[in-house]
Amino acid sequence: SKPIVQTALPTMVEFACDPNSSLGEAAMENGIESIRLSRENTNLLTKVGFVRALELVNTASPPVHLHGSLPCTAWSRWQNFNIFKCGIEFTKQLAIDRENSITMLDHFYALAKDVVKKGGTVSFEWPRYCAGWDLPVLQSLISEFGLIQADIDGCSVGLKSVVTQNPIKKPWRFYCSQENLAKLLMEKRCTNDHKHSICQGRDTYLSGFYPEELAKIMIK
């Protein structure tokens, strides 16, 4: 299917975000309504939470842009090593975490269908090498809406270590229904003229917040 084209962006809806997300801040600073579907206000694992999210989206000023960036730890490539190292209890918990992740993805997909039906747009982001990209629900989402892949490097949008102040080359992958957004993101790749810090410790959590430069691109 052809990419969905939408220029106006009166409402930014973030699915599974932090209540203080930088993307929401950037939206509000630029006169765009921000709806943050965070764990603190909407349990997106439950049907009740999904219905609540649907109500919020349906009462928002159209058109809506829905952006998803769910917790991805369950789909880290390291989990195969952890299964071998940590044993049966870890494996059982990982299976629960993955089942919960798929439930949230199902809810995101259903919400995306509603948003697109009403003339809105959609984007989704996970680390580039996340094993979750192979999940059928994500492949269906990408296919149905003709989402365009855009790989970017964190260092190209100002992501830095709070410990060393060196750039962090976090490999993000976005899928976007807007061709213009995908093109802007594709331009943000490492220039290979600087030293990187490894994303670890405190930086792991903080890198979950988009740098200001990336947040501004997302609302253009």
HUNORMO-V954222 format. One record per run of one state. SS is the DSSP state (A for helix, B for strand, O for the rest). FROM is the first residue (numbers start at 1). TO is the last residue. If there is no record, write none. Layout:
BEGIN
ss=SS from=FROM to=TO
ss=SS from=FROM to=TO
END
This chain:
BEGIN
ss=O from=1 to=10
ss=B from=11 to=17
ss=O from=18 to=21
ss=A from=22 to=29
ss=O from=30 to=32
ss=B from=33 to=38
ss=O from=39 to=46
ss=A from=47 to=58
ss=O from=59 to=63
ss=B from=64 to=68
ss=O from=69 to=72
ss=A from=73 to=75
ss=O from=76 to=78
ss=A from=79 to=86
ss=O from=87 to=87
ss=A from=88 to=117
ss=O from=118 to=120
ss=B from=121 to=127
ss=O from=128 to=130
ss=A from=131 to=134
ss=O from=135 to=135
ss=A from=136 to=144
ss=O from=145 to=147
ss=B from=148 to=153
ss=A from=154 to=157
ss=O from=158 to=159
ss=B from=160 to=160
ss=O from=161 to=166
ss=B from=167 to=167
ss=O from=168 to=170
ss=B from=171 to=176
ss=O from=177 to=178
ss=A from=179 to=186
ss=O from=187 to=195
ss=B from=196 to=196
ss=O from=197 to=201
ss=A from=202 to=206
ss=O from=207 to=211
ss=A from=212 to=218
ss=O from=219 to=220
END
